[in-house]
Amino acid sequence: MADISKDQVKHVAHLARLAITDEEVEKMTKQLGDIIKYAELLNELDTDNVQPTTHVLDLKNVMRKDEPRKWIEKEDAMKNAPDQQDGQFRVPSILE
């Protein structure tokens, strides 16, 4: 892949709604070109015996087990309601 051009950097900045100066265009052109060269270098690696992964770390679900337990009673919860009707919280309408 060829180096990234200043026009491409300006185009990407425009798509991202970024206002960048000519000095920043110069800097980003070099930086993005270096990133592309590094990515091309990685493409040369032999990955035939590497298993595909979705993440570099072996992640596991660390959440607690979902078990039923005693919770607040309805009457206690309704004591805190600033406005209630028929045993339910009454809130301002958000639909017109």
N, C-alpha and C positions, 0 to 999 in steps of 0.2 A: 504494500500500500504506500502511496506517495505521502510526502509530508503534508500536513494540514496548511491551508493557505490563510492569509489574513482575511480574505473575503468569507471563507468558511467560518472563521472565528466570529466575524461580525454578524454572520447569518445566525449562528447558534446563540449569540448574545441577544439578537433581536427576538428570536423565538422564546428565549427565557425572559424577555422583557427587561433586559439589563442594559443600562446606559454605560458604555465603557469608552474611555479615551483612547486616542491613538497609541499612547504609551502602554496602556493596558492591553491593547490588541497585540502589540509586539511581544509583551511578556507572556500572554496567554497562548500565542502562536507557538512560542518555544516550548512552553510547559506542556501543552497538549500534544505537540510533536514528540516530546520525550516519552509521554505516556503511551502513545501509539507505537513507538519503537520498542518499548518494553513489552507491550502486549504481543507484538510480532515475535519478539525473542522467546516468549513463553510458548508460542505456537510450535517452536522447534523441539520442545521436550517430547520424549517418548512416553506416552500415557496409555499404551496398549494394555498394560497389566494393572491399571489403576481403576478401582471401582468408582462409579459415579456417586456423588454425594449431594445432598441438598444444603449441607452446612459443614464447615471444617471441623467442628466439634461434635462429639457424640452427645447430643442433647436428650434429656429424658424429662418427662413430666414430673415436676417437683411439687405439685399441688397436693394438698391434703386429701384424704379419702372423703368422698361425699357421703356422709352418713346423716340420717335424720336426727334432730335434737330438739330439745325444748326451746322455744323462742318466745318472744314477747306476746302477751295476750292482746287480743284485739282491743279490749277496753282500755288497756294501758296505753296503747298506741294512739287511740282516739283522744285521750286526755291531752295530748300534745298538739292536736289539730287546731289551727286557728279558726277553721271553718269546717263544719261537717254537715252531712245530710244523709239520712237513712243509714247510718252506720258506716259511711264512707267519707274519705277526705273530699272536700269541695274546693276546687281550684278555679282560677279565672279561665274563661274560655279562650282558646288560642285560634279557633277557627271562626271565620266570618260567615 
